[in-house]
Amino acid sequence: MIKLENITKNYRFGGGYYQALKGVNLEIKEGEFICLLGPSGCGKSTLLNITGFLDAPSGGKYLFKNENVSNFSDYKRTVIRRKEIGFIFQSFNLLPRLSALENIILPALYLNTDKKRAVEKAKKLAEWLNISEKTKNSIIELSGGEKQRVAIARALINSPSVLLADEPTGNLDSKNAMEVVEILKNLNKKENMTILMVTHDISISKIADRIIKIKDGKIDENF
């Protein structure tokens, strides 16, 4: 499903540049659960952003469903991202002025999905995630665990083929963290969803089919 070949990413600053990724090769099959493990600043979030079409590589080749998307325009990346990718972030990235339900349906509205259909699906997702009674609440009224469940529902509203999770348990207590882990595990095993998760917590990473360690912008082959 996903194949990265010699991917590099450079960021310019001042008169020079910083190389965040240094020739990364990675292949992810449909239905796999992959965990990117590594300390802060190692390049794992940069790799996740490129995989999820939030950013473009500086070099190398990116194949998504056998199509070379390496040099796609911002617009083409946005179209693929909205249709194919679901995101879960450590900081939730929810809009505080909207209700939980409004946050969940937002990606569907960007795809011009009929609002009534989007609301119906959002309510089903909320029920599955045990937050049905919270859908009318504003985001500021929710606990951390409830916010992350809203974020998961939002990530799933467009039925993505790939789910990307960037430190999804980082802002949660141990109980809520394990509940989120179980949700991801169920999505992978029961729905055959392809998942790429970033974490620095090796105990969380053990739920994955494969653990890939990133070190200094490269995959650590000795891990």
GROMACS elastic network, one bead per residue, 0.5 to 0.9 nm:
[ bonds ]
;  ai    aj funct       b0    kb
    1    27     6  0.77693   500
    1    28     6  0.60450   500
    1    29     6  0.51619   500
    1    30     6  0.54070   500
    1    31     6  0.89965   500
    1    63     6  0.78279   500
    1    64     6  0.58075   500
    1    66     6  0.69879   500
    1   194     6  0.88121   500
    2    26     6  0.78869   500
    2    27     6  0.56327   500
    2    28     6  0.50631   500
    2    29     6  0.66650   500
    2    30     6  0.81323   500
    2    51     6  0.81093   500
    2    62     6  0.75337   500
    2    63     6  0.58068   500
    2    65     6  0.63408   500
    2    66     6  0.77758   500
    3    25     6  0.75941   500
    3    26     6  0.58112   500
    3    28     6  0.64280   500
    3    29     6  0.86170   500
    3    61     6  0.80850   500
    3    62     6  0.59218   500
    3    63     6  0.50039   500
    3    64     6  0.66039   500
    3    65     6  0.84962   500
    3    66     6  0.81930   500
    4     7     6  0.62484   500
    4    24     6  0.69077   500
    4    25     6  0.51487   500
    4    26     6  0.50023   500
    4    27     6  0.62223   500
    4    28     6  0.88338   500
    4    51     6  0.84219   500
    4    60     6  0.75727   500
    4    61     6  0.59683   500
    4    63     6  0.63956   500
    4    64     6  0.87181   500
    5    23     6  0.74390   500
    5    24     6  0.64619   500
    5    26     6  0.68217   500
    5    27     6  0.85239   500
    5    60     6  0.56285   500
    5    61     6  0.50301   500
    5    62     6  0.63847   500
    5    63     6  0.82967   500
    6    22     6  0.76163   500
    6    25     6  0.53023   500
    6    26     6  0.86720   500
    6    59     6  0.73677   500
    6    61     6  0.67216   500
    6    62     6  0.88832   500
    7    21     6  0.68520   500
    7    22     6  0.68551   500
    7    25     6  0.66636   500
    7    47     6  0.87192   500
    7    57     6  0.63675   500
    7    58     6  0.74495   500
    7    59     6  0.55966   500
    7    61     6  0.63744   500
    7    62     6  0.75611   500
    8    19     6  0.74086   500
    8    20     6  0.73854   500
    8    23     6  0.50879   500
    8    24     6  0.67284   500
    8    57     6  0.58963   500
    8    58     6  0.54429   500
    8    60     6  0.62733   500
    8   217     6  0.85754   500
    9    18     6  0.84420   500
    9    19     6  0.58467   500
    9    20     6  0.54820   500
    9    22     6  0.70651   500
    9    23     6  0.85611   500
    9    46     6  0.79895   500
    9    47     6  0.86046   500
    9    50     6  0.89479   500
    9    56     6  0.80045   500
    9    57     6  0.52017   500
    9    59     6  0.67783   500
    9   217     6  0.89192   500
   10    17     6  0.63001   500
   10    18     6  0.55416   500
   10    20     6  0.59254   500
   10    21     6  0.71768   500
   10    22     6  0.87672   500
   10    57     6  0.80585   500
   10    58     6  0.60516   500
   10    59     6  0.87783   500
   11    16     6  0.86220   500
   11    17     6  0.53131   500
   11    18     6  0.50847   500
   11    19     6  0.63566   500
   11    20     6  0.72784   500
   11    58     6  0.88440   500
   12    15     6  0.75392   500
   12    16     6  0.58876   500
   12    18     6  0.62538   500
   12    19     6  0.87395   500
   13    16     6  0.56174   500
   13    17     6  0.54209   500
   13    18     6  0.73616   500
   14    17     6  0.75972   500
   19    22     6  0.65839   500
   19   217     6  0.75041   500
   20    41     6  0.82523   500
   20    42     6  0.74668   500
   20    43     6  0.54754   500
   20    46     6  0.71861   500
   20    47     6  0.87915   500
   20   216     6  0.76283   500
   20   217     6  0.53028   500
   20   218     6  0.87516   500
   21    24     6  0.66563   500
   21    42     6  0.84584   500
   21    43     6  0.60369   500
   21    44     6  0.86726   500
   21    46     6  0.76058   500
   21    47     6  0.74174   500
   21    57     6  0.88327   500
   21   216     6  0.77462   500
   21   218     6  0.62212   500
   22   216     6  0.81211   500
   22   217     6  0.52916   500
   22   218     6  0.55315   500
   22   219     6  0.88914   500
   23    59     6  0.83152   500
   23    60     6  0.74336   500
   23   217     6  0.80150   500
   23   218     6  0.66215   500
   23   219     6  0.86598   500
   24    47     6  0.85685   500
   24    60     6  0.85317   500
   24   217     6  0.77273   500
   24   218     6  0.57404   500
   24   219     6  0.63473   500
   25   218     6  0.86662   500
   25   219     6  0.76710   500
   26   219     6  0.85872   500
   28    31     6  0.85569   500
   28    32     6  0.65969   500
   28    33     6  0.84616   500
   28    34     6  0.75355   500
   28   194     6  0.82228   500
   28   196     6  0.85928   500
   29    32     6  0.56198   500
   29    33     6  0.88805   500
   29   194     6  0.76318   500
   30    33     6  0.89611   500
   30   161     6  0.84652   500
   30   162     6  0.85322   500
   30   192     6  0.78552   500
   30   193     6  0.75319   500
   30   194     6  0.56106   500
   30   195     6  0.89709   500
   31   162     6  0.87518   500
   31   188     6  0.66259   500
   31   189     6  0.81101   500
   31   191     6  0.84862   500
   31   193     6  0.51194   500
   31   195     6  0.74272   500
   32   188     6  0.74166   500
   32   192     6  0.78066   500
   32   193     6  0.74052   500
   32   194     6  0.50653   500
   32   195     6  0.63750   500
   32   196     6  0.81873   500
   32   208     6  0.81545   500
   32   209     6  0.65142   500
   32   210     6  0.81047   500
   33   185     6  0.84072   500
   33   188     6  0.66785   500
   33   193     6  0.80166   500
   33   194     6  0.58880   500
   33   196     6  0.60502   500
   33   197     6  0.77890   500
   33   207     6  0.81859   500
   33   208     6  0.50218   500
   33   209     6  0.51883   500
   33   210     6  0.67445   500
   33   211     6  0.88760   500
   34   194     6  0.82010   500
   34   195     6  0.61469   500
   34   197     6  0.62862   500
   34   198     6  0.86896   500
   34   205     6  0.85556   500
   34   208     6  0.54617   500
   34   209     6  0.59607   500
   34   210     6  0.50648   500
   34   211     6  0.60216   500
   34   212     6  0.73308   500
   35   195     6  0.81945   500
   35   196     6  0.58011   500
   35   198     6  0.58057   500
   35   199     6  0.71852   500
   35   204     6  0.89979   500
   35   205     6  0.57898   500
   35   206     6  0.82927   500
   35   207     6  0.84816   500
   35   208     6  0.58533   500
   35   209     6  0.79221   500
   35   210     6  0.63102   500
   35   212     6  0.60506   500
   35   213     6  0.82232   500
   36    44     6  0.63979   500
   36    45     6  0.88559   500
   36    48     6  0.87452   500
   36   196     6  0.73316   500
   36   197     6  0.60475   500
   36   199     6  0.63330   500
   36   200     6  0.81624   500
   36   205     6  0.79208   500
   36   210     6  0.87701   500
   36   211     6  0.61472   500
   36   213     6  0.57426   500
   36   214     6  0.66708   500
   37    44     6  0.74514   500
   37   197     6  0.85349   500
   37   198     6  0.61895   500
   37   199     6  0.53501   500
   37   200     6  0.53349   500
   37   201     6  0.73763   500
   37   202     6  0.71362   500
   37   205     6  0.71565   500
   37   211     6  0.67507   500
   37   212     6  0.59853   500
   37   214     6  0.60945   500
   37   215     6  0.88030   500
   38    41     6  0.84346   500
   38    42     6  0.63380   500
   38    43     6  0.83542   500
   38    44     6  0.69747   500
   38   198     6  0.81775   500
   38   199     6  0.68570   500
   38   200     6  0.51141   500
   38   201     6  0.82924   500
   38   202     6  0.88478   500
   38   212     6  0.85932   500
   38   213     6  0.56590   500
   38   214     6  0.52539   500
   38   215     6  0.64238   500
   39    42     6  0.58926   500
   39    43     6  0.88185   500
   39    44     6  0.85116   500
   39   199     6  0.82842   500
   39   200     6  0.55906   500
   39   214     6  0.81039   500
   39   215     6  0.77485   500
   40    43     6  0.78512   500
   40    44     6  0.81871   500
   40    45     6  0.88608   500
   40   200     6  0.75597   500
   41    44     6  0.76604   500
   41    45     6  0.83728   500
   41   215     6  0.88172   500
   41   216     6  0.77038   500
   41   217     6  0.84527   500
   42    45     6  0.82663   500
   42    46     6  0.88048   500
   42   214     6  0.61504   500
   42   215     6  0.52394   500
   42   217     6  0.54244   500
   42   218     6  0.80323   500
   43    46     6  0.51662   500
   43    47     6  0.62025   500
   43    48     6  0.86998   500
   43   214     6  0.68835   500
   43   215     6  0.74956   500
   43   216     6  0.68322   500
   43   218     6  0.77601   500
   44    47     6  0.50958   500
   44    48     6  0.62435   500
   44    49     6  0.87206   500
   44   166     6  0.89237   500
   44   198     6  0.65952   500
   44   199     6  0.84799   500
   44   213     6  0.87160   500
   44   214     6  0.62813   500
   44   215     6  0.85485   500
   44   217     6  0.76487   500
   45    49     6  0.61286   500
   45    50     6  0.86480   500
   45   166     6  0.68521   500
   45   167     6  0.89997   500
   45   198     6  0.68984   500
   46    49     6  0.51137   500
   46    50     6  0.63354   500
   46    51     6  0.86309   500
   46    55     6  0.80255   500
   47    50     6  0.52217   500
   47    51     6  0.61558   500
   47    52     6  0.85855   500
   47    55     6  0.89698   500
   47    57     6  0.88668   500
   47   217     6  0.88638   500
   48    51     6  0.50426   500
   48    52     6  0.60874   500
   48    53     6  0.86605   500
   48    54     6  0.85318   500
   48   164     6  0.71503   500
   48   165     6  0.83716   500
   48   166     6  0.75631   500
   48   196     6  0.77547   500
   48   197     6  0.81968   500
   48   198     6  0.75377   500
   49    52     6  0.50495   500
   49    53     6  0.61586   500
   49    55     6  0.55804   500
   49    56     6  0.82422   500
   49   164     6  0.88733   500
   50    53     6  0.51487   500
   50    54     6  0.58733   500
   50    56     6  0.55610   500
   50    57     6  0.63810   500
   50    62     6  0.89123   500
   51    54     6  0.77389   500
   51    55     6  0.80781   500
   51    56     6  0.86745   500
   51    62     6  0.81415   500
   51    64     6  0.88172   500
   51   164     6  0.85359   500
   52    55     6  0.76441   500
   52    77     6  0.87009   500
   52    80     6  0.88936   500
   52    81     6  0.64270   500
   52    84     6  0.88511   500
   52    85     6  0.63197   500
   52    86     6  0.82921   500
   52    87     6  0.80632   500
   52   162     6  0.85426   500
   52   163     6  0.88043   500
   52   164     6  0.71069   500
   53    56     6  0.66923   500
   53    74     6  0.85222   500
   53    77     6  0.53959   500
   53    78     6  0.69439   500
   53    80     6  0.75967   500
   53    81     6  0.58931   500
   53    85     6  0.84423   500
   54    74     6  0.87645   500
   54    77     6  0.75936   500
   54    78     6  0.78076   500
   54    81     6  0.77718   500
   55    74     6  0.85485   500
   55    77     6  0.85716   500
   56    59     6  0.87650   500
   56    70     6  0.70878   500
   56    71     6  0.75435   500
   56    72     6  0.81936   500
   56    73     6  0.89081   500
   56    74     6  0.84517   500
   56    77     6  0.86543   500
   57    60     6  0.70323   500
   57    61     6  0.82744   500
   57    62     6  0.83478   500
   57    70     6  0.69309   500
   57    71     6  0.82792   500
   59    70     6  0.81305   500
   60    70     6  0.73604   500
   61    68     6  0.69229   500
   61    69     6  0.77153   500
   61    70     6  0.53994   500
   61    71     6  0.85472   500
   62    67     6  0.81262   500
   62    68     6  0.57438   500
   62    69     6  0.56807   500
   62    71     6  0.86585   500
   63    66     6  0.53672   500
   63    67     6  0.51416   500
   63    69     6  0.59322   500
   63    70     6  0.72575   500
   64    67     6  0.52191   500
   64    68     6  0.65127   500
   64    69     6  0.66054   500
   65    68     6  0.85113   500
   68    71     6  0.78585   500
   68    72     6  0.84539   500
   69    72     6  0.53040   500
   69    73     6  0.89819   500
   69    76     6  0.87811   500
   69    77     6  0.79918   500
   72    75     6  0.79112   500
   72    76     6  0.58125   500
   72    77     6  0.61596   500
   73    76     6  0.52366   500
   73    77     6  0.62266   500
   73    78     6  0.85502   500
   74    77     6  0.51507   500
   74    78     6  0.61001   500
   74    79     6  0.87544   500
   75    78     6  0.50566   500
   75    79     6  0.63408   500
   75    80     6  0.88472   500
   76    79     6  0.51492   500
   76    80     6  0.63970   500
   76    81     6  0.85662   500
   77    80     6  0.52595   500
   77    81     6  0.59958   500
   77    82     6  0.86264   500
   78    81     6  0.50034   500
   78    82     6  0.61434   500
   78    83     6  0.86623   500
   79    82     6  0.53999   500
   79    83     6  0.64048   500
   79    84     6  0.85135   500
   79   111     6  0.87898   500
   80    83     6  0.52631   500
   80    84     6  0.56467   500
   80    85     6  0.73866   500
   81    84     6  0.54170   500
   81    86     6  0.77788   500
   81   160     6  0.88635   500
   82    85     6  0.61979   500
   82    86     6  0.78315   500
   82   107     6  0.70546   500
   82   108     6  0.84696   500
   82   110     6  0.77250   500
   82   111     6  0.71171   500
   82   158     6  0.76679   500
   82   160     6  0.82477   500
   83    86     6  0.85326   500
   83   111     6  0.76818   500
   83   158     6  0.65392   500
   83   159     6  0.78826   500
   83   160     6  0.62758   500
   83   161     6  0.82988   500
   84   158     6  0.78703   500
   84   159     6  0.76143   500
   84   161     6  0.51802   500
   84   162     6  0.62541   500
   84   163     6  0.85921   500
   85   155     6  0.78172   500
   85   156     6  0.88164   500
   85   158     6  0.84939   500
   85   159     6  0.85217   500
   85   160     6  0.50521   500
   85   161     6  0.63381   500
   85   162     6  0.50831   500
   85   163     6  0.58750   500
   85   164     6  0.71761   500
   86   152     6  0.83773   500
   86   154     6  0.78654   500
   86   156     6  0.61074   500
   86   157     6  0.83772   500
   86   158     6  0.78490   500
   86   159     6  0.80532   500
   86   160     6  0.56496   500
   86   161     6  0.79421   500
   86   162     6  0.62840   500
   86   164     6  0.60561   500
   86   165     6  0.83711   500
   87   151     6  0.80976   500
   87   152     6  0.77991   500
   87   154     6  0.82598   500
   87   155     6  0.52550   500
   87   156     6  0.85045   500
   87   162     6  0.87538   500
   87   163     6  0.59976   500
   87   165     6  0.58862   500
   87   166     6  0.78617   500
   88    91     6  0.87424   500
   88    92     6  0.67677   500
   88    93     6  0.84195   500
   88   148     6  0.78594   500
   88   151     6  0.61385   500
   88   152     6  0.61367   500
   88   154     6  0.85308   500
   88   155     6  0.64248   500
   88   163     6  0.77162   500
   88   164     6  0.62340   500
   88   166     6  0.61970   500
   88   167     6  0.82340   500
   88   168     6  0.61944   500
   89    93     6  0.66059   500
   89   148     6  0.83166   500
   89   151     6  0.78180   500
   89   164     6  0.84714   500
   89   165     6  0.60070   500
   89   166     6  0.50038   500
   89   167     6  0.65046   500
   89   168     6  0.55957   500
   89   169     6  0.88530   500
   90    93     6  0.81066   500
   90   148     6  0.83296   500
   90   165     6  0.80031   500
   90   166     6  0.59203   500
   90   169     6  0.64964   500
   90   170     6  0.55883   500
   90   171     6  0.61657   500
   90   172     6  0.87611   500
   91    94     6  0.83017   500
   91   148     6  0.85994   500
   91   167     6  0.87554   500
   91   168     6  0.81518   500
   91   170     6  0.81579   500
   91   171     6  0.69246   500
   92   144     6  0.87307   500
   92   147     6  0.66531   500
   92   148     6  0.59885   500
   92   150     6  0.85060   500
   92   151     6  0.59806   500
   92   152     6  0.89872   500
   92   168     6  0.81810   500
   92   171     6  0.89130   500
   93   151     6  0.77398   500
   94    98     6  0.83545   500
   94   100     6  0.85359   500
   94   103     6  0.65174   500
   94   104     6  0.89772   500
   94   139     6  0.72383   500
   94   147     6  0.78310   500
   94   150     6  0.83526   500
   94   151     6  0.70153   500
   95    98     6  0.57025   500
   95    99     6  0.82208   500
   95   100     6  0.88082   500
   95   102     6  0.89253   500
   95   103     6  0.65752   500
   95   138     6  0.89623   500
   95   139     6  0.71675   500
   96    99     6  0.75251   500
   96   100     6  0.88520   500
   96   103     6  0.87875   500
   96   138     6  0.65239   500
   96   139     6  0.50234   500
   96   140     6  0.60279   500
   97   138     6  0.66902   500
   97   139     6  0.72845   500
   97   140     6  0.83272   500
   98   101     6  0.79494   500
   98   102     6  0.57146   500
   98   103     6  0.61734   500
   98   137     6  0.85539   500
   98   138     6  0.58974   500
   98   139     6  0.68834   500
   99   102     6  0.51049   500
   99   103     6  0.62514   500
   99   104     6  0.86927   500
   99   134     6  0.87464   500
   99   135     6  0.65959   500
   99   136     6  0.55230   500
   99   137     6  0.53068   500
   99   139     6  0.60344   500
  100   103     6  0.51703   500
  100   104     6  0.63162   500
  100   105     6  0.89377   500
  100   134     6  0.68779   500
  100   136     6  0.61315   500
  100   137     6  0.59512   500
  100   138     6  0.59234   500
  100   139     6  0.59366   500
  100   142     6  0.87373   500
  100   147     6  0.81499   500
  100   150     6  0.63295   500
  100   151     6  0.89296   500
  101   104     6  0.50868   500
  101   105     6  0.63743   500
  101   106     6  0.86933   500
  101   119     6  0.75030   500
  101   122     6  0.67945   500
  101   123     6  0.76507   500
  101   126     6  0.83525   500
  101   134     6  0.83301   500
  101   136     6  0.63587   500
  101   137     6  0.81799   500
  101   138     6  0.88743   500
  101   150     6  0.80177   500
  101   154     6  0.88791   500
  102   105     6  0.54104   500
  102   106     6  0.61732   500
  102   119     6  0.84902   500
  102   135     6  0.81803   500
  102   136     6  0.84814   500
  103   106     6  0.54226   500
  103   107     6  0.82343   500
  103   139     6  0.86032   500
  103   150     6  0.75464   500
  103   151     6  0.79908   500
  103   154     6  0.67039   500
  104   107     6  0.72904   500
  104   108     6  0.82790   500
  104   118     6  0.87906   500
  104   119     6  0.85198   500
  104   122     6  0.62272   500
  104   126     6  0.88276   500
  104   135     6  0.89321   500
  104   150     6  0.64175   500
  104   151     6  0.70988   500
  104   152     6  0.84861   500
  104   153     6  0.59251   500
  104   155     6  0.78080   500
  104   156     6  0.86541   500
  104   157     6  0.68819   500
  105   108     6  0.53416   500
  105   109     6  0.64535   500
  105   115     6  0.79252   500
  105   118     6  0.58075   500
  105   119     6  0.64403   500
  105   121     6  0.84452   500
  105   122     6  0.62806   500
  105   153     6  0.87146   500
  105   154     6  0.65236   500
  105   157     6  0.66641   500
  105   158     6  0.88637   500
  106   109     6  0.52070   500
  106   110     6  0.65324   500
  106   118     6  0.87771   500
  106   154     6  0.75189   500
  106   157     6  0.87136   500
  107   110     6  0.51068   500
  107   111     6  0.67300   500
  107   113     6  0.89737   500
  107   154     6  0.70342   500
  107   155     6  0.80678   500
  107   157     6  0.70742   500
  107   158     6  0.69744   500
  108   111     6  0.52001   500
  108   112     6  0.65777   500
  108   113     6  0.54091   500
  108   114     6  0.81834   500
  108   115     6  0.79829   500
  108   118     6  0.62575   500
  108   154     6  0.87080   500
  108   157     6  0.63827   500
  108   158     6  0.58454   500
  109   113     6  0.53326   500
  109   114     6  0.73496   500
  109   115     6  0.67829   500
  109   118     6  0.76125   500
  110   113     6  0.74797   500
  111   158     6  0.83457   500
  112   115     6  0.81841   500
  113   116     6  0.85499   500
  113   117     6  0.71898   500
  113   118     6  0.64935   500
  114   117     6  0.54132   500
  114   118     6  0.62319   500
  114   119     6  0.87742   500
  115   119     6  0.60811   500
  115   120     6  0.85694   500
  116   119     6  0.51869   500
  116   120     6  0.62580   500
  116   121     6  0.87451   500
  117   120     6  0.51088   500
  117   121     6  0.62736   500
  117   122     6  0.85345   500
  118   121     6  0.52421   500
  118   122     6  0.60433   500
  118   123     6  0.86368   500
  118   157     6  0.75365   500
  118   158     6  0.88260   500
  119   123     6  0.61259   500
  119   124     6  0.86612   500
  120   123     6  0.52787   500
  120   124     6  0.64607   500
  120   125     6  0.88385   500
  121   124     6  0.50896   500
  121   125     6  0.62549   500
  121   126     6  0.85732   500
  121   157     6  0.69748   500
  122   125     6  0.50826   500
  122   126     6  0.60599   500
  122   127     6  0.85560   500
  122   153     6  0.70053   500
  122   154     6  0.78982   500
  122   156     6  0.89523   500
  122   157     6  0.65504   500
  123   127     6  0.61031   500
  123   128     6  0.85884   500
  123   132     6  0.67629   500
  123   135     6  0.78693   500
  124   127     6  0.50888   500
  124   128     6  0.62243   500
  124   129     6  0.86224   500
  124   132     6  0.83566   500
  125   128     6  0.50399   500
  125   129     6  0.61332   500
  125   130     6  0.85536   500
  125   131     6  0.86808   500
  125   132     6  0.85005   500
  125   150     6  0.89881   500
  125   152     6  0.89049   500
  125   153     6  0.57360   500
  125   154     6  0.87715   500
  125   156     6  0.80196   500
  125   157     6  0.78230   500
  126   129     6  0.50498   500
  126   130     6  0.60303   500
  126   131     6  0.50862   500
  126   133     6  0.85180   500
  126   134     6  0.84268   500
  126   135     6  0.73368   500
  126   149     6  0.80148   500
  126   150     6  0.74150   500
  126   153     6  0.66435   500
  127   130     6  0.50163   500
  127   131     6  0.60086   500
  127   133     6  0.85171   500
  128   131     6  0.78610   500
  128   132     6  0.82823   500
  129   132     6  0.78030   500
  129   149     6  0.63595   500
  129   150     6  0.82605   500
  129   152     6  0.85505   500
  129   153     6  0.76365   500
  129   183     6  0.82252   500
  130   133     6  0.79906   500
  130   134     6  0.88850   500
  130   146     6  0.89071   500
  130   149     6  0.83645   500
  131   134     6  0.52384   500
  131   135     6  0.67356   500
  131   146     6  0.69559   500
  131   149     6  0.74339   500
  131   150     6  0.77523   500
  132   135     6  0.57155   500
  132   136     6  0.87692   500
  133   136     6  0.75080   500
  133   137     6  0.83969   500
  134   137     6  0.52829   500
  134   138     6  0.84067   500
  134   141     6  0.89066   500
  134   142     6  0.77514   500
  134   146     6  0.81822   500
  135   138     6  0.81063   500
  135   150     6  0.84883   500
  137   140     6  0.81361   500
  137   141     6  0.62687   500
  137   142     6  0.73551   500
  138   141     6  0.55492   500
  138   142     6  0.72459   500
  139   142     6  0.54607   500
  139   143     6  0.85620   500
  139   146     6  0.89133   500
  139   147     6  0.68750   500
  139   150     6  0.89153   500
  140   143     6  0.80843   500
  140   147     6  0.88594   500
  142   145     6  0.79966   500
  142   146     6  0.57045   500
  142   147     6  0.59865   500
  143   146     6  0.51552   500
  143   147     6  0.61386   500
  143   148     6  0.87135   500
  144   147     6  0.50955   500
  144   148     6  0.63245   500
  144   149     6  0.87550   500
  144   171     6  0.72286   500
  144   172     6  0.61940   500
  144   173     6  0.84209   500
  144   176     6  0.81066   500
  145   148     6  0.52235   500
  145   149     6  0.63660   500
  145   150     6  0.87707   500
  145   171     6  0.88047   500
  145   172     6  0.64707   500
  145   173     6  0.82049   500
  145   175     6  0.88950   500
  145   176     6  0.54206   500
  145   177     6  0.78039   500
  145   179     6  0.85309   500
  145   180     6  0.81145   500
  146   149     6  0.50801   500
  146   150     6  0.62696   500
  146   151     6  0.86159   500
  146   176     6  0.88091   500
  147   150     6  0.50728   500
  147   151     6  0.62086   500
  147   152     6  0.86874   500
  148   152     6  0.61327   500
  148   153     6  0.86056   500
  148   168     6  0.77160   500
  148   169     6  0.85184   500
  148   172     6  0.86162   500
  148   176     6  0.89931   500
  148   180     6  0.78465   500
  149   153     6  0.62129   500
  149   154     6  0.85357   500
  149   180     6  0.76734   500
  150   153     6  0.51041   500
  150   154     6  0.61672   500
  150   155     6  0.86252   500
  151   155     6  0.61612   500
  151   156     6  0.87339   500
  152   156     6  0.63381   500
  152   157     6  0.87587   500
  152   180     6  0.88747   500
  152   183     6  0.89445   500
  153   156     6  0.51382   500
  153   157     6  0.61184   500
  154   157     6  0.53109   500
  154   158     6  0.81594   500
  155   158     6  0.73612   500
  155   159     6  0.81777   500
  155   160     6  0.77383   500
  155   163     6  0.74121   500
  155   164     6  0.88172   500
  156   159     6  0.52460   500
  156   160     6  0.63091   500
  156   163     6  0.80942   500
  157   160     6  0.78545   500
  159   162     6  0.89111   500
  160   163     6  0.67970   500
  160   193     6  0.83722   500
  161   193     6  0.64983   500
  161   194     6  0.65705   500
  161   195     6  0.88990   500
  162   193     6  0.64599   500
  162   195     6  0.58520   500
  162   196     6  0.76987   500
  163   193     6  0.71461   500
  163   194     6  0.61912   500
  163   196     6  0.64032   500
  163   197     6  0.81910   500
  164   194     6  0.86183   500
  164   195     6  0.58865   500
  164   197     6  0.58112   500
  164   198     6  0.81206   500
  165   168     6  0.56382   500
  165   195     6  0.75817   500
  165   196     6  0.63406   500
  165   198     6  0.61542   500
  165   199     6  0.86603   500
  166   169     6  0.86342   500
  166   170     6  0.87355   500
  166   196     6  0.85288   500
  166   197     6  0.59111   500
  166   199     6  0.68662   500
  167   170     6  0.52305   500
  167   171     6  0.83352   500
  167   197     6  0.71462   500
  167   198     6  0.53689   500
  167   200     6  0.76733   500
  167   201     6  0.88205   500
  168   171     6  0.76020   500
  168   172     6  0.83046   500
  168   177     6  0.79926   500
  168   180     6  0.76555   500
  168   181     6  0.85537   500
  168   197     6  0.79498   500
  168   198     6  0.79577   500
  168   199     6  0.78801   500
  169   172     6  0.52831   500
  169   173     6  0.79229   500
  169   174     6  0.84067   500
  169   176     6  0.77757   500
  169   178     6  0.80892   500
  169   180     6  0.70282   500
  169   181     6  0.78707   500
  169   199     6  0.83911   500
  169   204     6  0.85868   500
  170   173     6  0.83889   500
  170   177     6  0.78933   500
  170   199     6  0.81161   500
  170   201     6  0.89610   500
  171   177     6  0.84094   500
  172   175     6  0.79073   500
  172   176     6  0.58387   500
  172   177     6  0.54673   500
  173   176     6  0.55608   500
  173   177     6  0.59108   500
  173   178     6  0.86738   500
  174   178     6  0.61870   500
  174   179     6  0.86732   500
  175   178     6  0.54040   500
  175   179     6  0.64430   500
  175   180     6  0.88912   500
  176   180     6  0.62423   500
  176   181     6  0.85967   500
  177   180     6  0.52241   500
  177   181     6  0.62647   500
  177   182     6  0.87578   500
  177   204     6  0.87748   500
  178   182     6  0.61992   500
  178   183     6  0.86596   500
  178   204     6  0.83175   500
  179   182     6  0.51029   500
  179   183     6  0.63136   500
  179   184     6  0.87928   500
  180   183     6  0.50228   500
  180   184     6  0.63163   500
  180   185     6  0.85785   500
  181   184     6  0.52051   500
  181   185     6  0.61315   500
  181   186     6  0.86556   500
  181   204     6  0.73780   500
  181   207     6  0.77649   500
  182   186     6  0.61121   500
  182   187     6  0.85948   500
  182   207     6  0.88742   500
  183   186     6  0.51799   500
  183   187     6  0.62400   500
  183   188     6  0.87008   500
  184   187     6  0.50958   500
  184   188     6  0.62598   500
  184   189     6  0.86630   500
  184   193     6  0.89978   500
  184   195     6  0.80561   500
  185   188     6  0.52094   500
  185   189     6  0.61075   500
  185   190     6  0.82516   500
  185   207     6  0.70380   500
  185   208     6  0.81235   500
  186   189     6  0.51694   500
  186   190     6  0.54289   500
  186   191     6  0.72061   500
  186   192     6  0.87624   500
  187   190     6  0.56156   500
  187   191     6  0.50260   500
  187   192     6  0.66083   500
  187   193     6  0.58222   500
  187   194     6  0.86435   500
  187   195     6  0.86787   500
  188   191     6  0.56392   500
  188   194     6  0.64404   500
  188   195     6  0.69227   500
  189   192     6  0.54117   500
  189   193     6  0.74578   500
  190   193     6  0.80630   500
  195   208     6  0.87543   500
  196   208     6  0.88972   500
  197   205     6  0.81681   500
  197   208     6  0.85078   500
  198   205     6  0.83979   500
  199   202     6  0.75771   500
  199   204     6  0.74670   500
  199   205     6  0.68806   500
  200   204     6  0.84315   500
  200   205     6  0.81226   500
  201   204     6  0.54694   500
  201   205     6  0.63983   500
  202   206     6  0.65307   500
  203   206     6  0.56437   500
  203   207     6  0.81711   500
  204   207     6  0.63749   500
  204   208     6  0.84275   500
  205   208     6  0.58502   500
  205   210     6  0.86014   500
  205   211     6  0.66876   500
  206   209     6  0.79244   500
  206   210     6  0.82729   500
  206   211     6  0.74770   500
  207   210     6  0.86651   500
  208   211     6  0.65023   500
  211   223     6  0.89139   500
  212   219     6  0.69850   500
  212   220     6  0.75557   500
  212   221     6  0.86148   500
  212   223     6  0.76770   500
  213   218     6  0.85146   500
  213   219     6  0.58584   500
  213   220     6  0.54732   500
  213   221     6  0.79847   500
  213   222     6  0.89393   500
  213   223     6  0.64268   500
  214   217     6  0.64129   500
  214   218     6  0.55881   500
  214   220     6  0.56390   500
  215   218     6  0.54007   500
  215   219     6  0.61329   500
  215   220     6  0.58283   500
  216   219     6  0.82782   500
  216   220     6  0.87411   500
  218   221     6  0.87732   500
  219   222     6  0.88322   500
  219   223     6  0.87801   500
  220   223     6  0.57031   500
